[in-house]
Structure formats: C-alpha cells, structure tokens
Amino acid sequence: MKKFMAEFKEFISRGNVMDLAVGVIIGGAFGAIVKSLCDDVIVPCIQLIIGKIIGVNSIEEMTAVLNVGPIAFGNFIAAIINFLIMALIIFLMVKAINKFMSLKKKEEKAEEEATTKTCPFCCSEIDIKATRCPHCTSELKE
C-alpha cells in the first residue's frame, strides 16, 4: 500500500497533471460564465427584440407571450465573481505546489552534490570521501 501511495504522490506531483487539472477546473468555471451570459443576458435581449417585432410593448406582456423573464445581469455578474474567486484559489494552490516542488528539487540537488567531487588533477568525478583519485592516483587534500 505504501508503494501505491508513493507512486500516486509522484504521479500527482508531476507538472503536466497539475496543468491539466487547472485547465479542466478553469474551463468548467469559464463555461459557467458563458452559460450565464447566454441564458441571462443574450437570450432575454433577443426575446425582447422579438417581442418588439411582434408588437409587445411591456416586459409583463412579453413575459406572458414569450414565457421569458427580464434580463438577469445579477446572475451574470455572480458567475464572473465566482470565476474570479475560483481562479484566485487555484492560483494560490498552484503557487504553493510550485514552491513545494522547488524545495523538493533543491533538496534532491543538494543530496546529489554532496556525494561526489572532482579531482583537481585529472578532473574526473570521484566519491566525496576519497583521499586518493582512483583514476590518476593523485593524493587529494581535504
């Protein structure tokens, strides 16, 4: 079970998976804005124009004839605010994940650098604990 969780953690922490998740969430939220724009603003405007063409003079008559309500700018503005709040939360989450990943990469880099050193005489890579180079047999000073 631990191996499965480690593999899942590695899978989830890859950048392209996070990018895909952000894209899907933002796309869904933007879809709500588009739906609200169509349902609450564009469709009532079109119905108002059609109502004027057929001779309906008031919104009450238009509501009765076309079975439509007034333009709902409040719903559209609420959809935009919901999108902005969701985008802000996702931005903060991605920023935190990126910071965590950069710290993880720095730790891995520090571990890798601490295990080897370069021989000053032959420039080959040797173990950090070596006192003599295995390639050129030069004595190394600490």
RAWOSUL-V891481 format. One record per residue. N is the residue number from 1. RES is the residue in three letters. OMEGA is omega as a letter, one per 20 degrees, with the letter a starting at -180 (* if undefined). Layout:
n: <N N>
res: <RES RES>
omega: <OMEGA OMEGA>
//
This chain:
n: <1 2 3 4 5 6 7 8 9 10 11 12 13 14 15 16 17 18 19 20 21 22 23 24 25 26 27 28 29 30 31 32 33 34 35 36 37 38 39 40 41 42 43 44 45 46 47 48 49 50 51 52 53 54 55 56 57 58 59 60 61 62 63 64 65 66 67 68 69 70 71 72 73 74 75 76 77 78 79 80 81 82 83 84 85 86 87 88 89 90 91 92 93 94 95 96 97 98 99 100 101 102 103 104 105 106 107 108 109 110 111 112 113 114 115 116 117 118 119 120 121 122 123 124 125 126 127 128 129 130 131 132 133 134 135 136 137 138 139 140 141 142>
res: <MET LYS LYS PHE MET ALA GLU PHE LYS GLU PHE ILE SER ARG GLY ASN VAL MET ASP LEU ALA VAL GLY VAL ILE ILE GLY GLY ALA PHE GLY ALA ILE VAL LYS SER LEU CYS ASP ASP VAL ILE VAL PRO CYS ILE GLN LEU ILE ILE GLY LYS ILE ILE GLY VAL ASN SER ILE GLU GLU MET THR ALA VAL LEU ASN VAL GLY PRO ILE ALA PHE GLY ASN PHE ILE ALA ALA ILE ILE ASN PHE LEU ILE MET ALA LEU ILE ILE PHE LEU MET VAL LYS ALA ILE ASN LYS PHE MET SER LEU LYS LYS LYS GLU GLU LYS ALA GLU GLU GLU ALA THR THR LYS THR CYS PRO PHE CYS CYS SER GLU ILE ASP ILE LYS ALA THR ARG CYS PRO HIS CYS THR SER GLU LEU LYS GLU>
omega: <r r r a r r r r r r a a r a a r r r r r r r a a r r r r r r r r a r r r a a a a a a r r r r r r r r r a a r r a a r r r a r r a a a a r r r a r r r a r r r r r r r a r r r r r r r r r a r r r r r r a r r r r r r r r r r r a a a a r a r a a a r r a a r a a a r r a r a a r r r a r a *>
//
